[in-house]
Amino acid sequence: MNKIVIPLAVLFILLLVAGEWTARYLEFSNRDRVLLAGSDLLLFISGMVILRWQYSALNSGNPHRFIRSVMGGITLKMVVFLAAVVAYAVSHQG
């Protein structure tokens, strides 16, 4: 499992650094850097949780468990990001 997590963590850190390097462009185009980093962190954490879930399902003897974990993971990510978008829209109304 660590062979999978370490490259993803390195990629996440590189993307955060790239986001900070482009901070001038983000501020010029009215993008919020904290919001961008927070959404990246949310995606990374949910991805790691779902990856662990799918990895354990893949090692089980039941092939249907893996399919359920993939579909459940996709649904979970969609619900989390939908809630994040709604929370952002409600907090920035006006």
C-alpha positions in Angstrom: 0.0 0.0 0.0 2.9 2.4 0.8 4.2 1.9 -2.8 1.0 3.5 -4.0 0.5 6.2 -1.3 4.0 7.7 -1.4 3.9 8.7 -5.1 0.4 10.2 -4.7 1.5 12.2 -1.7 4.5 13.5 -3.7 2.3 14.4 -6.6 -0.1 16.2 -4.2 2.8 18.2 -2.7 4.1 19.1 -6.2 0.7 20.4 -7.2 0.4 22.5 -4.1 3.8 24.0 -4.8 2.8 24.7 -8.4 -0.3 26.4 -7.2 1.8 28.6 -5.0 4.1 29.4 -7.8 1.2 30.6 -9.9 -0.2 32.7 -7.1 0.2 35.9 -9.0 -1.9 34.6 -11.9 -4.5 33.2 -9.4 -4.9 36.6 -7.7 -5.1 38.4 -11.0 -7.9 36.2 -12.2 -9.8 36.5 -8.8 -9.1 32.9 -7.7 -8.8 32.1 -4.0 -5.6 30.3 -3.3 -6.8 29.0 0.1 -10.0 27.6 -1.5 -7.9 25.9 -4.3 -5.5 24.4 -1.7 -8.5 23.3 0.5 -10.2 21.6 -2.4 -7.0 19.9 -3.4 -6.6 18.7 0.2 -10.2 17.4 0.2 -9.7 15.6 -3.0 -6.4 14.0 -1.7 -7.9 12.9 1.6 -11.0 11.4 0.0 -8.9 9.8 -2.7 -6.7 8.2 0.0 -9.7 6.9 2.0 -11.3 5.5 -1.1 -8.0 4.0 -2.4 -7.6 2.1 0.9 -11.2 1.0 0.7 -10.7 -0.3 -2.8 -7.4 -1.9 -2.0 -8.9 -4.0 0.7 -11.8 -4.9 -1.5 -9.5 -6.0 -4.3 -7.7 -8.4 -2.0 -10.9 -10.1 -0.9 -12.1 -13.2 -2.7 -15.4 -11.6 -3.7 -15.2 -9.7 -7.0 -18.5 -8.0 -6.4 -17.0 -6.3 -3.3 -14.5 -4.5 -5.5 -17.2 -3.3 -7.9 -19.3 -2.1 -5.0 -16.2 -0.2 -3.6 -15.5 1.5 -6.9 -19.1 2.6 -7.4 -19.4 3.6 -3.7 -16.1 5.6 -3.9 -17.3 7.5 -7.0 -20.6 8.3 -5.3 -18.9 9.3 -2.1 -16.6 11.7 -3.9 -19.5 13.2 -5.9 -21.5 13.8 -2.7 -18.6 15.3 -0.8 -17.8 17.7 -3.7 -21.5 18.6 -4.2 -21.7 19.5 -0.5 -18.5 21.6 -0.8 -19.9 23.5 -3.8 -23.2 24.1 -2.1 -21.4 25.3 1.1 -19.2 27.6 -1.0 -22.2 29.0 -2.9 -24.1 29.7 0.3 -21.2 31.3 2.0 -20.4 33.6 -0.9 -23.9 34.8 -1.8 -24.6 38.4 -2.1 
